[in-house]
């Protein structure tokens, strides 16, 4: 059955309902309130430096490199101990555990590449609604849908531990930051960092599926990615999203010389010291089967 075809009950594959997720909503609301209420009165130069360093480290080495490029897309190989360290940093971003993030990503990618895609995954709604849907709700499919998982990640004890405890992983750092820098370090090192990181992750995804420039078109896909000059560099390379849709297994997301990709810079550093191998770069090996170059690309 094609992506937009109706079954005998008049339901399309990918149909479903957006439902408020109480646990998810409370988590992001708690972090946001802590940041909104505490950021200004607790601001100090050292707290801001702490925020900037830890946000960059967890988003770049953790989420972009460790979870997105390594765990989800297998764009390169790394020793198991390094994989664990990078994924742990990615969990500290506050979006979820490794198994859940793999399934969430595979679900979204699958439906975006179908001929029809619900607005929840396509980011077609106004920003305020898309934000609420993605950070405070879950999607319930009308027909059973099981995303393609990763048997190794599902069987790995350390990844399982992080999946069960990903919210609690903030607690040891919160206690340490209070001990070292008091309330300013707690607010900026946990609440502001998690809020900016999770909001930024949503915002990059929202923009990069709606506007920008493209060199590639994924034939038959309901949703296309766009390269964002505004967000490409500051998102550790994640904003070069048209490149990523065309070459999903590439460890390098910025292709043109002006497409600064800090995540790729980190992987290149790992390669230089022998810790990253079997690296996929933009080319036939990493190219999506339905990706076609646009004439002006």
VENUR-V726719 format. One line per field, one symbol per residue. phi: phi as a letter, one per 40 degrees, with the letter a starting at -180 (. if undefined). psi: psi as a letter, one per 20 degrees, with the letter a starting at -180 (. if undefined). Layout:
phi: ???
psi: ???
This chain:
phi: .ccbcccccgbcdgcibcbcbccccccccdcccdcccccccbcadccccddcccccccccccccccccccccbfcabaddccdccccdccccdhcicccccccccccccdcccccbacddccfccddcccccdcbbbbbbccbdbbcccbccccccccccccccbccccccdccccccccbgcdcccccbccccccccccccccccccbbahbbbbbccgccbbcbcbccbdcccghcccccdcccbccccbccbcccccbcccdcccccccbgbbbfccbdiccbcccbcbccdcc
psi: prhjqqahjkpqpiqaqpqpogggghghggggghghhigghjpqghhgggggghggghgfhfgggggghgggilirqqqhhhgggghghhhihjhargghhghgghgggghhjrhqpqhghilirqghghggghijrrpoqhqppoqoaohgghiphghgghghjhhiihghhggghghhjahghgghifggggggggghgggghggijhqbqqiqpopiphpqqqpohgiggijkihimhhghhhmhjpiohogrhinpnhghhghhghhhjjiprlpprpahhipqhjpppqhi.
